[in-house]
Amino acid sequence: MLQKIRAGAQTLGAKIVAGVICFVLVVFGFGAFNLFAVNEPAVAKVNGEGITLAEVDRAVTFQRQNLNRMYGGQLDPAYLENVITRASVLQQLINNLLVKQKANEIGFAFSRQEFVQEVQSNPAFQQDGEFDPEQFVRALNRAGYSPQSYEQNALEDRVIDRLVKVQSNSSFITSREIRDAASIAGQTRDLAYVVFHSNSFLEGIEPSEDEIQTYYEENSDSYMTPEQYEVAYLMVDRSTYEAGLSVSDQELLDAYEAEKAVAESNAERRASHILLEVDDSRSLEDALRELQSIREGVLTDGLDFSEIAKELSQDVSTAANGGDLGFGGRGTYVPEFESTLFNMEVGEISQPFETTFGVHIIQLHEIAEVDHPIFEERTEELHEILLAQKATPQYEEAVADLATITFEQSDRLEPAATALGLEIQTIAGVTRSDGDAPFDSYTVRNELLSSDVLNIDVNSNPIEVSDSQTLVGRIVSRTAPELRPLEEVQPRIEGTLKSLEARKRAEEERDAVFAKVLETADYSATAIEFGFEWTTQEAINRDHADVEPDILDAAFEERLDEDGNRQILSVDISPIEFGIVVVSRMSAGDYDELPLAQQSTVEDSLKNTMESQGLTSFIASLRDDANVRYLVPELAPPP
């Protein structure tokens, strides 16, 4: 409660925003109101509850950053985009929402007090081991969260965690299962293997014209252009209304002086406080009397304010720090607290006073110096701000008129263009996945290409392109998908045919070697005949780092007796890699002979497997009973 906001931002606006964020966090709680609330259409609905594109994109960004961080920031952005997509993340969010809905249905909860304590103890929000609101605000901004949305997500995550733990705890393992798992987990095997890579067979492959033509005709669906739209639109731009306006030198000076005065009046103050709550166990009069006694003890008897705060203050977020609130300016605190604090002198201890949280006393430690930029450094930004302020009423009126006229005359744009003096602009080649400005934004395209606009032939609703631009559009014409000319896609087809033929040759080579080994059991002669070398490994376990996982999986999935009988396996490692694995010796693991750490690992691994299987089944059952609707086709899973 009432935490520290440092003077990290230089403009008044930035300081006010930071102050409000901290105010929401520590005074009203994260969920008191949503400062950044927006109404955004859902991309999917789960039992009627929507998931927005912003939520998906925020999760995508978070997961990509985490994965990149795990690999030291060295991953190619294109690889990250390929691995973590909107569609895959949406499936995760749907699963989370289903579990959250189930948790709410059966009454699971996570208290705000637990949440606040968790936030303060999170190292990501700390500096030098102490909770730092400035660090917290920066972290929220980087992740794209508002205070309310962060709290909502965090509380939902904890509820989900609790339900998952309950589900997991229903799984149990027996001692026999542990010993069987140890027998498998501690097992070692000797093996030899060879891998045939398709890329090694590319040389000399040249598809004929007939092969290219045939593939083109048989796979024409893969070479269609996307459906395209020609769009007509009207754009209301605030800069149009700024053009006829001016800002005088006196207005700039007045704005600067007003900004400076506000900044100086908002000089941040560092203070400590002690809070006593008023409830059934303590009346208002008792709290006032107790804090008055504490105040007199500090002033007259030399008692330590900080130590008393640690012992008695019921503000759990500051008590451990002796009630220290750090620096805070106007707008950081509730009105009664602010009024008292900003009428104190350094070193003074306030009289007890009441707020909605209880009864406080404050000790003021320091008033920060205000380092306000000089006039010349502020003139350019102030000029833009004043112009925008002057133009905003006309801009908002024009947007309202645009909305009214295009709704009333929903089959055309000309009446609105005439009334507002706007030019009807057209742009071709807009698709669901691409478009030139202003349709280079997914949100703008998504709103424009709604079912009503496409199917009923009406104007769109006003679409906010930015905080200074709003448009209304309509579809002029639609171009159905067309088959791309062969000459345009021929290089792609040639590459595909080469890859397919190389894959075929690699697989055929593997099959020939496999047949020869089965026939002769002469591994050395077969290697010489086909021109390859076996790779051998002795007494390796399932986690051996030098062997490809698919080779290991194949080697350890196959049953093998302890008499030394070899098993020869044909393995498809990937769509372009084919292998042969020869397993020649197996030694089973013994739980009693494993080190304690490895025994624990076996037990944990088995338990995790059981829990994972149980959770997968649990989520599958939720999905079976759920009504999941995808509102953006490209984010839906394939049928």
C-alpha positions in Angstrom: 0.0 0.0 0.0 1.2 3.6 -0.8 4.5 2.5 -2.3 7.4 4.4 -3.8 7.2 6.0 -7.3 10.6 7.4 -8.3 11.1 10.3 -10.6 12.0 8.2 -13.7 9.9 10.0 -16.2 10.6 13.7 -17.1 7.2 14.9 -18.4 4.3 15.7 -16.2 2.1 13.4 -18.1 4.4 10.4 -17.7 4.7 11.1 -13.9 1.0 11.3 -13.6 0.5 8.0 -15.4 3.2 6.3 -13.3 1.6 7.7 -10.1 -1.8 6.5 -11.1 -0.5 3.0 -11.8 1.2 2.8 -8.4 -1.9 4.4 -6.8 -4.1 1.6 -8.3 -1.6 -1.0 -7.2 -1.1 0.0 -3.6 -4.1 1.9 -2.5 -7.3 0.6 -4.2 -5.7 -2.7 -5.3 -5.1 -3.7 -8.9 -8.7 -4.4 -9.7 -10.2 -1.1 -8.4 -10.6 0.2 -12.0 -9.1 -0.4 -15.4 -7.3 2.8 -16.4 -6.5 1.3 -19.8 -9.7 -0.5 -20.6 -10.5 -1.0 -24.3 -13.3 -2.8 -26.1 -11.7 -5.2 -28.5 -13.4 -7.9 -30.5 -12.8 -11.4 -29.5 -10.8 -13.8 -31.7 -12.3 -16.8 -30.0 -15.1 -17.5 -27.4 -15.0 -20.2 -24.8 -18.4 -20.9 -23.3 -19.3 -17.4 -24.3 -16.2 -15.8 -22.7 -14.0 -14.0 -25.2 -10.2 -14.1 -25.8 -9.0 -10.9 -27.5 -6.2 -10.5 -30.0 -4.4 -8.3 -27.5 -4.4 -11.2 -25.0 -3.0 -13.5 -27.7 -0.4 -11.1 -28.9 0.7 -10.4 -25.3 1.1 -14.1 -24.6 3.0 -14.6 -27.9 5.4 -11.8 -27.0 5.9 -13.1 -23.5 6.6 -16.7 -24.7 8.9 -15.6 -27.5 10.9 -13.4 -25.1 11.1 -16.2 -22.5 12.3 -18.7 -25.1 14.8 -16.3 -26.5 16.1 -15.5 -23.0 16.5 -19.2 -22.3 19.0 -19.3 -25.3 20.9 -16.2 -24.4 19.0 -14.0 -26.9 20.6 -15.8 -29.8 17.5 -17.2 -31.5 16.6 -16.0 -35.0 13.4 -13.9 -34.8 12.1 -15.8 -37.8 12.5 -19.1 -36.0 10.7 -17.7 -32.9 7.8 -16.6 -35.2 7.6 -20.1 -36.6 7.7 -21.9 -33.3 5.4 -19.7 -31.3 2.5 -18.5 -33.3 -0.8 -16.8 -32.6 -2.7 -20.0 -33.4 -0.7 -22.2 -31.1 -0.8 -19.7 -28.2 -4.5 -19.3 -28.7 -4.9 -23.0 -28.0 -3.0 -22.6 -24.7 -5.2 -19.6 -23.7 -8.3 -21.7 -24.5 -7.1 -24.5 -22.2 -6.3 -21.9 -19.4 -9.7 -20.4 -19.7 -11.4 -23.7 -19.6 -9.5 -24.6 -16.4 -10.2 -21.2 -14.9 -13.9 -21.5 -15.7 -13.9 -24.9 -14.0 -12.1 -23.5 -11.0 -14.7 -20.7 -10.6 -17.4 -23.2 -11.0 -16.2 -25.2 -8.0 -15.3 -22.2 -5.9 -11.5 -22.0 -6.0 -10.1 -18.6 -5.0 -6.8 -16.7 -4.5 -6.9 -13.7 -2.2 -5.6 -10.2 -3.1 -3.5 -10.2 0.0 -1.7 -13.3 -1.2 -1.3 -11.6 -4.6 0.2 -8.4 -3.2 2.6 -10.5 -1.1 3.6 -12.5 -4.2 4.2 -9.3 -6.2 6.4 -7.8 -3.5 8.5 -11.0 -3.2 9.0 -11.5 -6.9 12.7 -10.8 -7.8 11.5 -9.4 -11.2 10.0 -6.5 -9.4 12.9 -5.9 -6.9 16.0 -3.8 -6.8 18.7 -4.8 -4.3 16.3 -7.4 -2.8 13.5 -4.8 -2.1 10.2 -4.3 -3.9 10.6 -1.4 -6.3 7.4 0.1 -7.8 9.4 1.7 -10.6 10.7 -1.7 -11.7 7.2 -3.1 -11.4 5.8 -0.4 -13.6 8.5 -1.0 -16.2 7.9 -4.7 -16.2 4.2 -4.2 -16.7 4.8 -1.8 -19.6 7.2 -4.1 -21.3 4.7 -7.0 -21.1 1.8 -4.8 -22.3 -0.3 -5.1 -19.1 -2.4 -2.6 -17.3 -2.5 -2.9 -13.5 -6.0 -4.5 -13.6 -5.2 -6.9 -16.5 -2.0 -8.0 -14.7 -3.8 -8.7 -11.5 -6.6 -10.5 -13.3 -4.2 -12.7 -15.2 -2.1 -13.4 -12.0 -5.1 -14.3 -9.9 -6.5 -16.5 -12.7 -3.1 -18.2 -13.0 -3.0 -19.0 -9.3 -6.5 -20.3 -9.3 -5.6 -22.5 -12.3 -2.4 -23.6 -10.5 -4.4 -24.7 -7.5 -6.9 -26.7 -9.5 -4.0 -28.3 -11.5 -2.4 -29.3 -8.2 -5.6 -30.8 -6.9 -5.8 -32.7 -10.2 -2.2 -33.7 -10.0 -2.4 -34.8 -6.3 -5.1 -37.3 -7.3 -2.4 -39.2 -9.1 -0.3 -41.7 -7.1 2.4 -44.2 -7.8 3.2 -47.6 -6.2 6.7 -48.9 -5.1 6.4 -51.5 -7.9 5.8 -48.8 -10.5 8.9 -46.9 -9.1 11.1 -50.0 -9.4 9.8 -50.8 -12.9 10.5 -47.2 -13.9 14.0 -47.4 -12.4 14.6 -50.6 -14.4 13.8 -48.7 -17.5 15.2 -45.3 -16.6 18.6 -46.8 -15.5 18.8 -49.1 -18.4 21.8 -48.9 -20.8 22.3 -50.2 -24.3 25.0 -50.7 -26.9 24.0 -49.5 -30.4 25.2 -48.7 -33.8 23.3 -46.5 -36.3 23.4 -44.7 -39.6 21.3 -41.8 -40.8 20.5 -41.1 -44.5 19.8 -37.4 -45.0 17.7 -36.3 -48.0 19.9 -33.3 -48.7 22.8 -35.8 -49.5 20.8 -37.1 -52.5 19.9 -33.7 -54.1 22.8 -33.7 -56.6 21.8 -34.5 -60.2 18.0 -34.2 -59.6 16.4 -32.0 -62.4 12.6 -32.3 -62.7 11.3 -32.4 -66.3 8.9 -29.9 -67.8 6.2 -32.6 -67.8 6.8 -33.4 -64.1 6.5 -29.7 -63.2 3.3 -29.3 -65.3 1.7 -32.4 -63.7 2.6 -31.3 -60.2 1.3 -27.8 -60.9 -2.1 -29.2 -62.1 -2.4 -31.8 -59.3 -1.6 -29.3 -56.5 -3.2 -26.2 -57.9 -4.9 -25.4 -54.6 -1.5 -24.6 -53.2 -0.8 -21.9 -55.8 -3.9 -19.8 -55.5 -3.8 -16.1 -54.8 -5.6 -15.0 -51.7 -9.0 -13.3 -52.0 -8.4 -9.6 -52.5 -10.6 -6.6 -51.8 -10.7 -3.1 -53.3 -11.7 -0.8 -50.4 -13.1 2.7 -50.5 -12.7 4.7 -47.3 -13.0 8.1 -45.7 -10.3 9.2 -43.2 -10.8 11.8 -40.5 -7.3 13.1 -39.5 -6.8 15.4 -36.6 -3.8 17.1 -38.4 -6.4 18.5 -40.9 -7.9 20.6 -38.1 -4.5 21.5 -36.7 -3.4 23.0 -40.0 -5.6 26.1 -39.6 -4.6 26.7 -36.0 -1.7 28.5 -34.4 0.0 28.7 -31.0 1.3 32.0 -29.8 4.5 32.5 -27.9 2.5 33.6 -24.9 0.4 30.5 -25.0 3.6 28.4 -25.1 5.0 30.4 -22.2 1.8 30.1 -20.2 1.6 26.4 -20.8 5.2 26.0 -19.7 4.7 28.0 -16.6 1.6 26.0 -15.8 3.4 22.8 -16.3 6.3 23.9 -14.2 4.0 25.1 -11.4 2.2 21.8 -11.4 5.5 19.9 -11.3 6.8 22.0 -8.4 3.6 21.6 -6.5 3.9 17.9 -7.1 7.4 17.7 -5.7 7.7 14.2 -4.5 8.0 13.5 -0.8 9.5 10.6 1.0 7.6 9.6 4.1 6.8 6.7 6.4 3.5 5.9 7.9 1.8 3.6 10.5 -1.6 2.2 9.7 -4.1 0.8 12.2 -7.2 -0.8 10.7 -10.6 -0.1 12.2 -12.7 -3.3 12.6 -14.6 -5.3 15.1 -11.5 -5.6 17.3 -10.6 -1.9 17.2 -12.9 1.1 17.1 -12.0 4.4 15.4 -11.6 6.1 18.8 -9.2 3.3 20.0 -7.1 3.6 16.8 -6.9 7.4 17.1 -6.0 7.2 20.7 -3.3 4.5 20.1 -1.7 6.4 17.3 -1.7 9.7 19.3 0.1 7.8 22.1 2.7 6.5 19.6 3.2 10.0 18.2 3.8 11.5 21.6 6.2 8.7 22.4 8.3 9.4 19.3 8.3 13.1 19.9 8.8 13.2 23.6 10.4 9.9 24.6 12.6 9.3 21.5 10.9 6.1 20.4 11.9 4.9 17.0 9.1 5.5 14.4 10.5 2.8 12.1 10.7 0.1 14.7 7.1 0.8 15.8 5.9 0.6 12.2 7.6 -2.8 11.8 5.9 -4.1 14.9 2.4 -2.5 14.7 1.6 -1.2 11.2 -1.1 -3.2 9.5 0.0 -2.0 6.0 1.6 -5.4 5.1 3.3 -3.9 2.0 5.4 -1.3 4.0 5.6 -2.6 7.6 8.7 -4.7 7.0 10.5 -1.5 5.7 9.5 0.5 8.8 6.5 2.0 7.1 8.7 3.6 4.4 6.6 4.7 1.4 9.5 6.0 -0.7 9.0 9.0 -2.9 5.5 9.9 -4.0 3.9 12.9 -5.7 0.4 14.3 -5.8 -2.0 11.8 -7.2 -0.1 8.9 -5.6 -2.2 8.8 -2.5 -5.9 8.9 -1.4 -7.1 12.5 -0.9 -7.0 12.5 3.0 -3.5 11.1 3.0 -2.3 13.5 0.3 -3.8 16.5 2.0 -2.0 15.7 5.2 1.3 14.8 3.6 1.5 17.9 1.5 0.9 20.3 4.4 3.8 18.9 6.5 7.4 20.1 7.0 10.4 17.8 6.8 10.8 16.0 10.1 7.3 16.6 11.2 4.9 13.8 12.4 1.3 14.3 11.6 -1.7 14.0 13.9 -3.6 10.8 13.5 -6.1 10.9 10.7 -8.6 8.6 9.0 -8.8 7.2 5.5 -10.8 4.4 4.0 -8.0 2.0 5.0 -8.0 3.0 8.7 -6.1 5.5 10.8 -2.6 6.7 10.0 0.2 8.9 11.2 2.9 10.1 8.8 6.5 11.0 9.3 7.9 13.2 6.5 11.6 12.6 5.7 12.5 14.5 2.6 11.1 16.7 -0.2 12.7 16.0 -3.6 14.1 18.7 -5.8 12.2 19.3 -9.0 14.5 19.2 -12.1 12.2 20.7 -14.7 13.4 21.2 -18.3 14.1 24.7 -19.5 11.6 26.4 -21.7 13.6 25.9 -24.9 13.6 22.1 -24.3 9.8 22.0 -23.9 8.6 24.3 -26.7 8.4 21.8 -29.5 6.4 19.2 -27.5 4.2 21.8 -25.9 3.5 23.3 -29.3 2.3 19.8 -30.5 0.2 19.3 -27.3 -1.5 22.7 -27.6 -2.3 22.2 -31.3 -3.7 18.8 -30.6 -5.8 20.2 -27.7 -7.2 22.9 -29.9 -8.0 20.6 -32.8 -9.4 17.7 -30.7 -13.0 19.1 -30.3 -13.3 19.6 -34.1 -11.7 16.2 -34.7 -14.1 14.4 -32.3 -17.1 16.3 -33.8 -16.0 15.2 -37.3 -15.7 11.6 -36.1 -19.1 11.7 -34.6 -20.6 13.2 -37.8 -18.8 10.6 -39.8 -20.3 7.8 -37.7 -23.8 9.2 -37.9 -23.9 9.9 -41.6 -22.2 6.6 -42.7 -24.7 4.7 -40.5 -27.7 6.5 -41.8 -26.4 6.3 -45.4 -25.0 2.8 -45.0 -24.8 1.9 -48.7 -22.4 4.7 -49.8 -19.7 7.1 -48.6 -20.5 10.1 -50.8 -22.9 11.9 -48.4 -20.4 11.8 -45.6 -17.6 12.9 -48.0 -19.7 15.9 -49.1 -20.8 16.9 -45.6 -17.3 16.7 -44.1 -15.3 17.8 -47.1 -13.4 14.5 -47.2 -11.9 12.7 -50.2 -13.1 9.2 -50.9 -9.9 7.2 -51.1 -9.5 3.7 -52.6 -6.9 1.0 -52.2 -6.7 -2.4 -53.9 -5.1 -5.6 -53.0 -6.2 -5.8 -49.4 -6.4 -9.3 -48.0 -7.1 -10.8 -44.6 -3.3 -11.1 -44.0 -1.9 -8.0 -45.7 -2.6 -4.6 -47.0 -1.0 -1.2 -47.5 -1.5 1.6 -45.0 -3.9 2.2 -43.3 -4.8 -1.4 -43.8 -1.4 -2.7 -42.8 -2.8 -3.2 -39.3 -4.4 -6.5 -38.4 -7.0 -4.8 -36.2 -8.0 -2.4 -38.9 -8.3 -5.2 -41.5 -10.2 -7.4 -39.1 -12.8 -4.7 -38.3 -13.2 -3.7 -41.9 -13.6 -7.3 -43.2 -16.3 -8.2 -40.7 -19.2 -10.4 -42.0 -21.6 -7.4 -42.1 -19.3 -5.3 -44.3 -18.5 -8.2 -46.6 -21.9 -9.9 -46.8 -24.5 -7.1 -46.4 -22.7 -4.5 -48.4 -22.7 -1.7 -45.8 -20.2 0.8 -44.5 -18.0 -0.3 -41.6 -18.3 1.1 -38.1 -15.7 3.9 -37.4 -12.3 2.2 -37.1 -9.7 4.0 -35.0 -6.4 3.8 -36.9 -4.5 5.8 -34.2 -5.3 8.3 -31.6 -5.4 11.0 -34.3 -7.0 9.1 -37.2 -10.4 7.4 -37.7 -11.8 5.8 -40.9 -15.0 4.3 -42.2 -14.6 1.9 -45.2 -16.6 -0.3 -47.5 -15.9 -3.0 -50.0 -15.9 -1.8 -53.6 -15.1 -5.1 -55.2 -13.8 -8.6 -54.4 -11.3 -10.6 -56.5 -11.8 -14.3 -56.1 -8.7 -16.4 -55.6 -6.9 -17.2 -58.9 -4.4 -19.8 -59.9 -1.0 -18.2 -60.1 0.7 -18.6 -63.5 3.1 -21.5 -63.8 6.1 -19.3 -64.6 5.5 -17.5 -61.3 5.5 -20.6 -59.1 7.8 -22.8 -61.2 10.9 -22.2 -59.0 8.9 -23.3 -55.9 7.6 -26.4 -57.7 11.1 -27.3 -58.9 12.4 -27.1 -55.3 9.5 -29.2 -54.0 10.0 -31.9 -56.7 13.8 -32.0 -55.9 13.1 -32.4 -52.2 10.5 -35.1 -52.8 12.8 -37.0 -55.1 15.8 -36.7 -52.7 13.6 -37.9 -49.9 12.5 -40.9 -51.9 16.1 -41.7 -52.8 17.2 -41.4 -49.1 14.3 -43.7 -48.0 15.1 -46.2 -50.7 18.8 -46.2 -49.8 17.9 -46.8 -46.1 15.5 -49.6 -47.1 18.1 -51.3 -49.3 20.7 -51.2 -46.5 18.1 -52.4 -44.0 17.2 -55.4 -46.2 20.9 -56.2 -46.8 21.7 -56.2 -43.1 18.7 -58.4 -42.3 19.8 -60.8 -45.0 23.5 -61.1 -44.3 24.0 -59.8 -40.7 27.3 -58.6 -42.1 27.4 -54.9 -41.0 30.9 -54.1 -42.1 30.5 -55.5 -45.6 27.1 -53.7 -46.0 28.8 -50.4 -44.9 31.5 -50.8 -47.5 29.1 -51.8 -50.3 26.8 -48.7 -49.7 29.6 -46.3 -48.8 28.8 -45.3 -45.2 30.1 -45.7 -41.7 28.3 -46.9 -38.6 28.3 -44.7 -35.6 28.7 -46.8 -32.4 27.8 -46.0 -28.8 28.4 -48.3 -25.8 26.5 -48.5 -22.5 24.5 -45.3 -23.2 21.3 -44.3 -21.3 18.2 -42.6 -22.5 19.6 -39.1 -21.8 22.8 -39.5 -23.9 23.5 -36.1 -25.3 25.6 -37.2 -28.4 22.8 -39.2 -30.0 19.7 -37.7 -31.8 16.6 -38.1 -29.6 14.7 -40.0 -32.3 17.5 -42.6 -32.5 17.5 -42.9 -28.7 13.7 -43.3 -28.6 13.8 -46.0 -31.2 16.7 -47.8 -29.5 15.0 -47.8 -26.1 11.5 -48.5 -27.2 12.4 -51.8 -28.6 12.2 -54.8 -26.3 15.6 -56.5 -25.9 16.5 -59.6 -23.8 19.6 -59.8 -21.8 21.0 -62.7 -23.8 22.6 -60.3 -26.3 20.3 -60.9 -29.3 20.5 -58.0 -31.6 17.6 -55.9 -32.8 17.7 -54.2 -36.1 15.4 -51.2 -36.5 14.3 -49.1 -39.4 13.6 -45.5 -38.1 11.9 -42.5 -39.8 13.8 -39.8 -37.9 12.1 -36.8 -39.6 10.4 -36.1 -42.9 13.8 -35.8 -44.6 16.0 -38.2 -42.4 15.9 -42.0 -42.4 17.9 -44.3 -40.1 18.8 -47.8 -39.2 19.6 -48.6 -35.5 21.2 -51.8 -34.3 20.8 -52.5 -30.6 23.2 -55.2 -29.4 23.2 -55.3 -25.6 20.9 -54.2 -22.8 21.5 -53.8 -19.1 18.5 -53.1 -16.9 18.7 -50.5 -14.1 18.3 -51.4 -10.5 16.6 -49.0 -8.2 18.6 -50.0 -5.1 21.9 -49.5 -6.9 21.0 -46.0 -8.1 22.4 -43.0 -6.2 19.8 -41.3 -4.0 19.6 -38.3 -6.3 18.8 -40.5 -9.2 16.3 -42.5 -7.2 14.6 -39.2 -6.5 14.8 -38.2 -10.2 13.1 -41.5 -11.2 10.3 -41.0 -8.7 9.8 -37.3 -9.7 9.8 -38.2 -13.4 7.3 -41.0 -12.9 5.0 -38.8 -10.9 5.3 -35.9 -13.4 4.4 -38.4 -16.2 1.3 -39.6 -14.3 0.3 -36.0 -13.5 0.8 -34.9 -17.1 -1.3 -37.7 -18.4 -4.0 -36.9 -15.8 -4.0 -33.2 -16.6 -4.1 -34.0 -20.4 -7.2 -36.2 -19.8 -8.8 -33.5 -17.6 -8.4 -30.7 -20.2 -9.6 -33.1 -22.9 -12.7 -33.7 -21.0 -13.3 -30.0 -20.5 -12.9 -29.4 -24.2 -15.3 -32.2 -25.0 -18.0 -30.4 -22.9 -17.1 -26.8 -24.0 -18.5 -24.5 -26.6 -15.4 -23.1 -28.4 -16.0 -20.7 -31.3 -13.2 -19.3 -33.5 -14.1 -15.9 -34.8 -10.9 -15.4 -36.8 -10.6 -18.3 -39.3 -6.8 -18.1 -39.7 -6.4 -18.7 -35.9 -8.6 -21.8 -35.9 -7.0 -25.3 -35.9 -7.2 -27.3 -39.1 -10.4 -29.4 -39.4 
